[in-house]
Amino acid sequence: MVAYISRRLGVMLVILLGSSFILYNLAAISGDPLDDLRTSTDPNRDFLIAQRTRQLQLNVPPPLRYFYWLRGVFGLFIGKANFGITRAGITVGEELKQAIPVTIRLVFAATIIAIILGIAIGIITALRQYSRFDYSLTLVSFLMLSLPVFWVAVLAKEYLAISFNNFLRDPVIPINIMVGISAIGALFWASLLGRTRAAFWKTFAIVFIGTAAVLKTMELVDWFTNPRLGPILVFAISVGIAFGITQLSVGLTNRKALKAALAMSVVALISYYPANYIFDNHINALALLVMLVLTIAAGVISGIVFSKIDRGPIIRTAVLTAFLSAFLILIDKFMRTWSRYSETDAINFRPVPTIQERNGEIDVTDFWLSNLDVIMHLFLPTLILTLGSFAGYVRFSRGTILEVLNQDYIRTARAKGLTERTVIMRHAFRNTLIPISTIVVGDFAGIIGGAIITENVFGWSGMGTLFRRGIFTFDLNLLMGVFFVTATLTLLAILLTDILYSALDPRIRVGSGK
């Protein structure tokens, strides 16, 4: 394996050098950085031309200039990397240092959400092949894949930001909107749960009435301007999470796992007020980290208490339930900060922003206000980026799981009398991870590349913005700096994918045979 990784790293270095050399020279001859100065009427034009020529080394031929740039890049090995100076006179390294965190914050959440929801929905549609749910999600997936990102982003800004902010002035839900939301939710759950026509319409009616009742209740209690979950609702949702995690992890027939998970729901209820006391009086990043460790420890202890043998799956179930339950308490705290956030002068009762990555007038010393502001600025861009990726994962995971379900070993597992949950989760799903890992790792590599269109629509200053600026202003150093970071991560992602193959499939072992 060491020899294999060494060879691959060598090949990757050759590819990186070759591609960067080609891009550098093509970009250098495609535009003239001095074009704006040549047509200028400034009396200092000649001086400015000479200054920029000296600054960007334009008197050196592009092929030779590339090696000057490469010499600075190789400074990485001694901790003194130099990607050059931008046309604005700022070092490329400084630009990258500011843009990379912005891009990670923008794309990371969208990628995680798209992976989890996309794979889960894809597996469900495969298991319900040719059902109403499958046809509906197939239509929605193709629709999401075909819609232009910039058009969807503009619609989101209009209806999910501007219109919603206007709605918050007088949060009364019109009857047509209430009926529409209730019908969409009812159609989703009825398609998912209603295997027969009678079950479909029964589920549709129950969900439709329930959704409408919940929306009307939220309107009556003024939930939209003063949202919160509260300890009872946190506990109720946590119990639902306990049942769901147990079913997916080990099955509801494993009573020990279910008891360990439900114990975490009780712990969440007991911890609600102590956690909020810490949130209000002693909150910082270290406190959150300590609380996370305690949450995991509680899950581990619960798993050990309720099991004597085969503790691993039970501990996993309890830890996941504990983590998601603790996350509910954190969400509740952000909800209770909503009204205070909306009432600040910087927000002025319009809490859903349409531009920039944060509001500069929000007090950054207030932990909850500043972080809620970051979350609200993430909402629309994350939603837009999630839609396209989600649709891709749904289609890919559906096709992969269908292919696996037709294999002989799946039929053998069913013939042995294994439960359908065991067949899907322990046999089929594990083998779908190999092709899925290819696009998952690739998407994570693309996180740093940024989202050019989304960043432009929402006014974010990330890697996509730098790449766009480098192209349109013929800023060669800036363009190459972005390319070097993204290309390196892409090649490392390919290497990581190959290593994951051998970890996921024991039959794949590099160097184990001829």
C-alpha positions as CSV (number, residue, x, y, z in Angstrom):
1,M,0.0,0.0,0.0
2,V,2.8,2.4,0.8
3,A,4.4,1.8,-2.6
4,Y,1.1,2.2,-4.3
5,I,0.4,5.6,-2.6
6,S,3.9,6.7,-3.4
7,R,3.4,5.9,-7.1
8,R,0.1,7.7,-7.1
9,L,1.5,10.8,-5.5
10,G,4.2,10.9,-8.1
11,V,1.7,10.6,-10.9
12,M,-0.4,13.3,-9.2
13,L,2.5,15.6,-9.0
14,V,3.2,15.2,-12.8
15,I,-0.5,15.8,-13.6
16,L,-0.6,18.9,-11.4
17,L,2.6,20.4,-12.9
18,G,1.5,19.6,-16.5
19,S,-2.0,21.0,-16.1
20,S,-0.8,24.1,-14.2
21,F,1.8,24.8,-16.9
22,I,-0.8,24.6,-19.7
23,L,-3.4,26.7,-17.8
24,Y,-0.7,29.3,-16.9
25,N,0.4,29.8,-20.5
26,L,-3.1,29.7,-22.0
27,A,-4.3,32.3,-19.5
28,A,-1.2,34.5,-20.1
29,I,-1.7,34.7,-23.8
30,S,-5.5,35.1,-23.7
31,G,-5.5,38.6,-22.3
32,D,-3.5,41.7,-21.7
33,P,-3.3,43.0,-18.1
34,L,-2.1,46.3,-19.5
35,D,-5.0,46.9,-21.9
36,D,-6.8,49.4,-19.6
37,L,-3.6,51.4,-19.2
38,R,-2.7,51.5,-22.9
39,T,-5.9,53.3,-23.7
40,S,-5.7,55.5,-20.6
41,T,-5.2,59.3,-20.9
42,D,-3.6,59.5,-17.5
43,P,-0.4,61.6,-17.7
44,N,1.4,58.9,-15.6
45,R,0.3,56.2,-18.0
46,D,3.9,55.2,-18.9
47,F,4.9,55.1,-15.3
48,L,1.9,53.0,-14.4
49,I,2.5,50.6,-17.3
50,A,6.1,50.2,-16.1
51,Q,5.1,49.7,-12.5
52,R,2.5,47.0,-13.4
53,T,4.9,45.3,-15.8
54,R,7.5,45.1,-13.1
55,Q,5.0,44.0,-10.4
56,L,3.5,41.2,-12.6
57,Q,6.8,40.4,-14.4
58,L,5.1,40.9,-17.8
59,N,8.5,41.4,-19.4
60,V,9.3,37.7,-18.9
61,P,7.9,35.2,-21.5
62,P,5.0,33.2,-20.1
63,P,6.7,29.8,-20.2
64,L,9.6,31.2,-18.2
65,R,7.4,33.2,-15.9
66,Y,5.6,30.0,-15.0
67,F,8.7,28.6,-13.4
68,Y,9.1,31.9,-11.4
69,W,5.6,31.3,-10.1
70,L,6.3,27.6,-9.5
71,R,9.4,28.5,-7.4
72,G,7.2,30.5,-5.0
73,V,4.7,27.6,-4.8
74,F,7.4,25.1,-3.9
75,G,8.0,27.3,-0.9
76,L,5.2,25.2,0.7
77,F,7.8,22.6,1.6
78,I,9.7,25.1,3.8
79,G,6.6,27.0,5.0
80,K,7.2,30.1,2.9
81,A,4.7,29.6,0.0
82,N,4.4,32.6,-2.4
83,F,1.5,32.5,-4.9
84,G,2.4,36.0,-6.1
85,I,0.7,39.4,-5.9
86,T,-2.8,40.2,-7.3
87,R,-3.4,43.2,-9.5
88,A,-4.9,44.9,-6.4
89,G,-1.5,44.7,-4.7
90,I,-2.6,42.0,-2.2
91,T,-0.8,38.7,-1.8
92,V,-2.7,35.8,-3.3
93,G,-2.2,33.9,-0.1
94,E,-4.0,36.5,1.9
95,E,-6.9,36.4,-0.6
96,L,-7.1,32.6,-0.3
97,K,-6.9,32.8,3.4
98,Q,-10.0,35.0,3.5
99,A,-12.0,33.2,0.8
100,I,-11.5,29.5,1.8
101,P,-13.4,29.7,5.2
102,V,-16.2,31.6,3.4
103,T,-16.5,28.9,0.8
104,I,-16.3,26.1,3.3
105,R,-19.1,27.6,5.3
106,L,-21.2,28.0,2.2
107,V,-20.8,24.7,0.5
108,F,-20.0,22.3,3.4
109,A,-23.5,22.3,4.9
110,A,-25.1,22.0,1.5
111,T,-22.9,19.0,0.7
112,I,-23.6,17.2,4.0
113,I,-27.4,17.7,3.7
114,A,-27.5,16.7,0.1
115,I,-25.5,13.5,0.8
116,I,-27.6,12.4,3.8
117,L,-31.0,13.2,2.3
118,G,-30.1,12.2,-1.2
119,I,-28.8,8.8,-0.3
120,A,-31.7,8.1,2.1
121,I,-34.4,9.2,-0.4
122,G,-32.6,7.3,-3.2
123,I,-32.7,4.1,-1.2
124,I,-36.4,4.5,-0.3
125,T,-37.3,5.1,-4.0
126,A,-35.4,2.0,-5.0
127,L,-37.2,-0.1,-2.4
128,R,-40.5,1.4,-3.6
129,Q,-39.7,1.1,-7.3
130,Y,-42.5,2.0,-9.7
131,S,-44.7,3.3,-6.8
132,R,-46.3,6.7,-6.6
133,F,-43.4,7.8,-4.3
134,D,-40.8,6.6,-6.8
135,Y,-42.5,8.4,-9.8
136,S,-43.0,11.6,-7.8
137,L,-39.4,11.8,-6.6
138,T,-38.1,10.9,-10.0
139,L,-40.0,13.8,-11.5
140,V,-38.8,16.2,-8.8
141,S,-35.2,15.0,-9.2
142,F,-35.2,15.6,-12.9
143,L,-36.9,18.9,-12.4
144,M,-34.2,20.0,-9.9
145,L,-31.4,18.9,-12.2
146,S,-32.8,20.8,-15.1
147,L,-33.6,24.1,-13.5
148,P,-30.9,26.8,-13.9
149,V,-29.2,27.7,-10.6
150,F,-29.4,31.5,-11.1
151,W,-33.1,31.3,-11.9
152,V,-33.9,29.2,-8.8
153,A,-31.8,31.6,-6.7
154,V,-33.7,34.6,-7.9
155,L,-37.0,32.9,-7.1
156,A,-35.8,31.9,-3.7
157,K,-34.8,35.5,-2.9
158,E,-38.2,36.7,-4.0
159,Y,-40.4,34.2,-2.3
160,L,-38.4,32.8,0.6
161,A,-36.7,36.1,1.7
162,I,-38.6,39.2,0.5
163,S,-42.1,37.7,0.6
164,F,-41.4,35.9,3.9
165,N,-40.0,39.1,5.5
166,N,-43.2,40.9,4.4
167,F,-45.3,38.0,5.9
168,L,-43.6,38.4,9.3
169,R,-45.1,41.9,9.6
170,D,-48.5,40.3,10.0
171,P,-48.0,36.5,10.2
172,V,-51.4,35.3,9.0
173,I,-51.3,32.3,6.6
174,P,-53.7,32.7,3.7
175,I,-56.0,29.8,3.2
176,N,-54.6,28.9,-0.2
177,I,-51.1,28.8,1.1
178,M,-52.2,26.6,4.0
179,V,-54.0,24.2,1.7
180,G,-51.1,24.1,-0.7
181,I,-48.5,23.3,2.0
182,S,-50.8,20.7,3.6
183,A,-51.5,19.1,0.3
184,I,-47.8,18.8,-0.6
185,G,-46.9,17.3,2.8
186,A,-49.8,14.9,2.6
187,L,-48.9,13.8,-0.9
188,F,-45.3,13.1,0.2
189,W,-46.2,11.0,3.2
190,A,-49.1,9.3,1.5
191,S,-46.9,8.3,-1.4
192,L,-44.3,7.0,1.0
193,L,-46.5,5.1,3.4
194,G,-49.6,4.3,1.4
195,R,-48.9,1.0,-0.4
196,T,-52.6,0.5,-1.3
197,R,-55.1,2.9,-2.6
198,A,-57.1,2.9,0.7
199,A,-53.9,3.4,2.7
200,F,-52.8,6.2,0.4
201,W,-56.0,8.2,0.8
202,K,-56.2,7.5,4.6
203,T,-52.6,8.7,5.1
204,F,-53.3,11.7,2.8
205,A,-56.3,12.8,4.9
206,I,-54.6,12.3,8.2
207,V,-51.4,14.3,7.2
208,F,-53.4,17.0,5.4
209,I,-55.6,17.7,8.5
210,G,-52.6,17.4,10.8
211,T,-50.5,19.8,8.8
212,A,-53.3,22.3,8.5
213,A,-53.9,22.1,12.3
214,V,-50.3,22.6,13.1
215,L,-50.0,25.6,10.8
216,K,-53.1,27.2,12.2
217,T,-51.8,26.6,15.8
218,M,-48.5,28.2,14.9
219,E,-50.4,31.2,13.6
220,L,-52.6,31.5,16.7
221,V,-49.7,31.3,19.1
222,D,-47.6,33.7,17.1
223,W,-44.9,31.1,16.6
224,F,-43.4,32.7,13.4
225,T,-42.3,35.8,15.3
226,N,-41.5,34.0,18.6
227,P,-40.5,30.4,17.7
228,R,-39.5,27.7,20.2
229,L,-39.7,24.0,20.8
230,G,-39.8,23.8,24.6
231,P,-39.0,20.7,26.7
232,I,-42.1,18.7,25.9
233,L,-41.7,19.0,22.2
234,V,-38.0,18.3,22.4
235,F,-38.8,15.2,24.3
236,A,-41.5,14.1,21.9
237,I,-39.3,14.6,18.9
238,S,-36.4,12.8,20.7
239,V,-38.6,9.8,21.3
240,G,-39.4,9.7,17.6
241,I,-35.7,9.9,16.8
242,A,-35.0,7.1,19.2
243,F,-37.5,4.8,17.4
244,G,-36.2,5.8,14.0
245,I,-32.5,5.4,14.8
246,T,-33.2,2.0,16.5
247,Q,-35.1,0.8,13.5
248,L,-32.4,1.8,11.0
249,S,-29.5,0.6,13.2
250,V,-30.6,-2.7,14.7
251,G,-34.3,-3.0,14.3
252,L,-37.1,-2.4,16.8
253,T,-37.0,-6.1,17.8
254,N,-33.8,-5.3,19.7
255,R,-35.4,-4.1,22.9
256,K,-32.1,-3.3,24.6
257,A,-31.1,-0.9,21.9
258,L,-34.5,0.8,22.0
259,K,-34.4,1.2,25.8
260,A,-30.9,2.7,25.5
261,A,-32.1,5.1,22.9
262,L,-35.2,6.1,24.9
263,A,-33.1,6.6,27.9
264,M,-31.3,9.3,25.9
265,S,-34.7,11.0,25.3
266,V,-35.3,11.1,29.0
267,V,-31.8,12.5,29.5
268,A,-32.5,15.2,26.9
269,L,-35.7,16.2,28.8
270,I,-33.8,16.3,32.1
271,S,-30.9,18.3,30.6
272,Y,-33.1,20.9,28.9
273,Y,-33.1,23.5,31.6
274,P,-29.5,22.9,32.8
275,A,-28.3,23.2,29.1
276,N,-30.2,26.4,28.7
277,Y,-28.7,27.8,31.8
278,I,-25.2,27.1,30.4
279,F,-26.3,28.6,27.1
280,D,-27.4,31.8,28.8
281,N,-24.5,32.3,31.2
282,H,-21.4,30.4,30.2
283,I,-21.5,29.8,26.4
284,N,-18.5,29.7,24.1
285,A,-17.0,27.2,21.7
286,L,-15.2,25.3,24.5
287,A,-18.5,24.9,26.4
288,L,-20.2,23.5,23.3
289,L,-17.3,21.1,22.9
290,V,-17.5,19.9,26.5
291,M,-21.2,19.4,26.1
292,L,-20.7,17.4,23.0
293,V,-18.2,15.1,24.8
294,L,-20.7,14.7,27.7
295,T,-23.4,13.9,25.2
296,I,-21.3,11.1,23.6
297,A,-20.3,9.8,27.0
298,A,-23.9,9.6,28.1
299,G,-24.8,7.6,24.9
300,V,-21.9,5.2,25.6
301,I,-22.8,4.7,29.2
302,S,-26.4,4.1,28.3
303,G,-25.4,1.5,25.7
304,I,-23.2,-0.3,28.3
305,V,-25.9,-0.2,31.0
306,F,-28.6,-1.8,28.7
307,S,-26.4,-4.4,27.1
308,K,-24.2,-7.2,28.2
309,I,-23.1,-8.6,24.8
310,D,-22.9,-7.2,21.3
311,R,-22.6,-3.7,22.8
312,G,-21.2,-2.0,19.6
313,P,-24.6,-1.5,17.7
314,I,-26.4,-0.6,20.9
315,I,-23.9,2.0,21.9
316,R,-24.0,3.4,18.3
317,T,-27.8,3.7,18.5
318,A,-27.7,5.4,21.9
319,V,-24.9,7.9,20.9
320,L,-26.7,8.9,17.6
321,T,-30.0,9.4,19.6
322,A,-28.1,11.4,22.2
323,F,-26.4,13.6,19.6
324,L,-29.6,14.4,17.7
325,S,-31.5,15.0,20.9
326,A,-28.8,17.5,22.1
327,F,-29.0,19.1,18.6
328,L,-32.7,19.7,19.2
329,I,-32.0,21.6,22.4
330,L,-29.4,23.7,20.5
331,I,-32.0,24.4,17.7
332,D,-34.5,25.4,20.4
333,K,-32.0,28.0,21.8
334,F,-31.5,29.5,18.3
335,M,-35.3,29.6,17.9
336,R,-35.6,31.5,21.1
337,T,-33.0,34.0,19.9
338,W,-35.0,34.7,16.8
339,S,-37.2,37.5,18.1
340,R,-34.3,39.3,19.7
341,Y,-32.4,39.0,16.5
342,S,-35.3,40.3,14.4
343,E,-35.8,43.3,16.7
344,T,-32.2,44.6,16.4
345,D,-31.7,47.8,14.4
346,A,-29.4,45.9,12.0
347,I,-32.2,43.5,11.0
348,N,-35.3,45.7,11.5
349,F,-37.8,42.8,11.4
350,R,-36.4,41.4,8.1
351,P,-34.4,38.4,9.3
352,V,-34.0,36.5,6.0
353,P,-31.1,38.2,4.1
354,T,-30.6,38.1,0.4
355,I,-27.0,39.2,0.1
356,Q,-23.5,38.9,1.7
357,E,-22.2,36.3,4.2
358,R,-23.0,38.2,7.3
359,N,-24.4,41.5,8.7
360,G,-21.5,43.7,9.7
361,E,-23.7,45.7,12.2
362,I,-24.5,42.6,14.4
363,D,-22.7,42.5,17.7
364,V,-20.1,39.8,17.2
365,T,-19.6,39.5,21.0
366,D,-23.1,38.1,21.4
367,F,-22.6,34.4,20.7
368,W,-26.2,33.6,19.8
369,L,-26.9,36.7,17.8
370,S,-23.7,36.5,15.7
371,N,-24.1,32.8,15.0
372,L,-27.8,33.1,14.2
373,D,-26.9,35.9,11.7
374,V,-24.4,33.5,10.0
375,I,-27.0,30.8,9.9
376,M,-29.6,33.1,8.3
377,H,-27.1,34.2,5.7
378,L,-26.4,30.6,4.9
379,F,-30.1,29.6,4.5
380,L,-30.8,30.6,0.9
381,P,-27.4,29.8,-0.6
382,T,-27.3,26.4,1.1
383,L,-30.9,25.6,0.0
384,I,-30.0,26.4,-3.6
385,L,-26.8,24.4,-3.6
386,T,-28.5,21.5,-1.9
387,L,-31.3,21.2,-4.5
388,G,-29.1,20.2,-7.4
389,S,-26.7,18.0,-5.4
390,F,-29.7,16.3,-3.7
391,A,-31.3,15.4,-7.0
392,G,-28.1,13.9,-8.2
393,Y,-27.6,11.8,-5.2
394,V,-31.2,10.6,-5.3
395,R,-30.8,9.4,-8.9
396,F,-27.4,7.9,-8.4
397,S,-28.1,6.0,-5.1
398,R,-31.4,4.7,-6.5
399,G,-29.7,3.2,-9.6
400,T,-26.9,1.8,-7.5
401,I,-29.2,0.1,-4.9
402,L,-31.4,-1.4,-7.6
403,E,-28.4,-2.9,-9.3
404,V,-27.2,-4.4,-5.9
405,L,-30.7,-5.7,-5.1
406,N,-30.6,-7.9,-8.2
407,Q,-27.4,-9.7,-7.1
408,D,-27.4,-13.3,-6.2
409,Y,-26.1,-12.8,-2.6
410,I,-29.1,-10.6,-1.9
411,R,-31.5,-13.3,-3.0
412,T,-29.5,-15.8,-0.9
413,A,-29.7,-13.5,2.2
414,R,-33.5,-13.3,1.8
415,A,-33.7,-17.1,1.3
416,K,-31.9,-17.6,4.6
417,G,-34.8,-15.8,6.3
418,L,-33.0,-12.6,7.2
419,T,-35.3,-9.6,7.8
420,E,-35.7,-7.0,5.1
421,R,-34.0,-4.4,7.3
422,T,-30.9,-6.6,7.7
423,V,-30.8,-7.4,4.0
424,I,-31.0,-3.7,3.1
425,M,-28.8,-2.2,5.7
426,R,-26.1,-4.8,6.3
427,H,-25.8,-6.3,2.8
428,A,-27.2,-4.1,0.1
429,F,-26.4,-0.6,1.5
430,R,-22.8,-1.5,2.4
431,N,-22.1,-2.5,-1.2
432,T,-23.6,0.6,-2.6
433,L,-21.1,2.7,-0.6
434,I,-18.3,1.8,-3.1
435,P,-19.7,3.7,-6.2
436,I,-21.3,6.3,-3.9
437,S,-18.0,7.0,-2.3
438,T,-16.7,8.1,-5.7
439,I,-19.0,11.1,-6.0
440,V,-19.1,11.8,-2.3
441,V,-15.3,12.3,-2.1
442,G,-15.4,14.3,-5.3
443,D,-18.0,16.6,-4.0
444,F,-16.0,17.3,-0.8
445,A,-13.0,18.1,-3.0
446,G,-15.2,20.6,-4.9
447,I,-16.2,22.3,-1.7
448,I,-13.0,24.5,-1.8
449,G,-13.7,25.2,-5.5
450,G,-16.6,27.3,-4.5
451,A,-19.9,28.0,-6.3
452,I,-19.4,30.7,-8.8
453,I,-23.0,31.3,-9.7
454,T,-24.4,31.1,-6.2
455,E,-21.7,33.3,-4.8
456,N,-22.3,35.9,-7.5
457,V,-26.1,35.9,-6.9
458,F,-25.9,36.2,-3.2
459,G,-22.8,38.5,-3.0
460,W,-20.5,36.1,-1.2
461,S,-16.7,36.5,-1.5
462,G,-15.5,32.9,-1.7
463,M,-13.2,30.9,-4.0
464,G,-15.7,31.0,-6.8
465,T,-15.7,34.8,-6.7
466,L,-11.9,34.8,-6.7
467,F,-11.8,32.5,-9.7
468,R,-14.3,34.6,-11.6
469,R,-12.3,37.8,-10.8
470,G,-9.1,36.2,-11.9
471,I,-10.6,35.3,-15.3
472,F,-12.3,38.6,-16.0
473,T,-9.5,40.9,-14.8
474,F,-6.7,38.7,-16.3
475,D,-5.2,38.4,-12.8
476,L,-2.9,35.4,-13.6
477,N,-1.5,35.0,-10.1
478,L,-5.0,35.0,-8.5
479,L,-6.3,32.5,-11.1
480,M,-3.4,30.2,-10.6
481,G,-3.6,30.3,-6.8
482,V,-7.3,29.2,-6.9
483,F,-6.5,26.5,-9.5
484,F,-3.6,25.2,-7.5
485,V,-5.7,24.7,-4.4
486,T,-8.7,23.2,-6.1
487,A,-6.6,20.9,-8.4
488,T,-4.5,19.6,-5.5
489,L,-7.6,18.8,-3.5
490,T,-9.3,17.1,-6.5
491,L,-6.2,14.8,-7.1
492,L,-6.0,14.0,-3.4
493,A,-9.8,13.1,-3.5
494,I,-9.1,10.7,-6.3
495,L,-6.4,9.0,-4.2
496,L,-8.6,8.9,-1.2
497,T,-11.4,7.3,-3.2
498,D,-9.0,4.5,-4.3
499,I,-8.0,3.9,-0.7
500,L,-11.6,3.9,0.4
501,Y,-12.3,1.2,-2.2
502,S,-9.9,-1.2,-0.4
503,A,-11.4,-0.3,3.0
504,L,-15.0,-0.8,1.9
505,D,-14.5,-4.0,-0.1
506,P,-12.1,-6.6,1.3
507,R,-11.7,-8.1,-2.2
508,I,-9.8,-5.0,-3.2
509,R,-6.4,-5.0,-1.7
510,V,-3.6,-3.1,-3.4
511,G,-0.4,-5.2,-3.6
512,S,-2.1,-8.3,-2.1
513,G,-1.7,-10.4,-5.3
514,K,-0.9,-10.3,-8.9
